[in-house]
């Protein structure tokens, strides 16, 4: 499992990473991740 996967799937790691970002960056990441999830659900 890659480090990115471990971070995305672990809430504590995700919170620690999120502290390094602005709210705007977090919102942009959320928008993009939501798009990707939606595309996968439709496939």
C-alpha positions as CSV (number, residue, x, y, z in Angstrom):
1,X,0.0,0.0,0.0
2,X,1.4,3.4,-1.0
3,X,2.0,6.2,1.6
4,X,-0.8,8.2,-0.1
5,X,-3.2,5.4,0.3
6,X,-2.3,4.9,3.9
7,X,-2.8,8.7,4.5
8,X,-6.1,8.8,2.8
9,X,-7.5,5.8,4.6
10,X,-6.3,6.8,8.1
11,X,-8.3,9.6,9.7
12,X,-5.4,10.6,12.1
13,X,-2.9,10.8,9.3
14,X,-5.4,12.7,7.2
15,X,-6.0,15.2,10.0
16,X,-2.3,15.7,10.4
17,X,-1.8,16.3,6.7
18,X,-4.8,18.6,6.6
19,X,-3.2,20.9,9.2
20,X,-0.6,21.8,6.6
21,X,-3.2,23.0,4.1
22,X,-5.4,26.1,3.9
23,X,-9.2,25.6,4.0
24,X,-9.2,26.6,0.4
25,X,-6.8,23.9,-0.5
26,X,-8.8,21.4,1.5
27,X,-12.1,22.4,-0.3
28,X,-10.4,22.1,-3.7
29,X,-9.1,18.6,-2.8
30,X,-12.6,17.7,-1.5
31,X,-14.2,18.8,-4.8
32,X,-11.8,16.8,-6.9
33,X,-12.1,13.7,-4.7
34,X,-15.9,14.0,-4.8
35,X,-15.7,14.2,-8.6
36,X,-13.5,11.1,-8.8
37,X,-15.7,9.1,-6.5
38,X,-18.8,10.1,-8.5
39,X,-17.2,9.0,-11.7
40,X,-16.2,5.6,-10.2
41,X,-19.8,5.1,-8.9
42,X,-21.2,5.7,-12.4
43,X,-18.8,3.3,-14.0
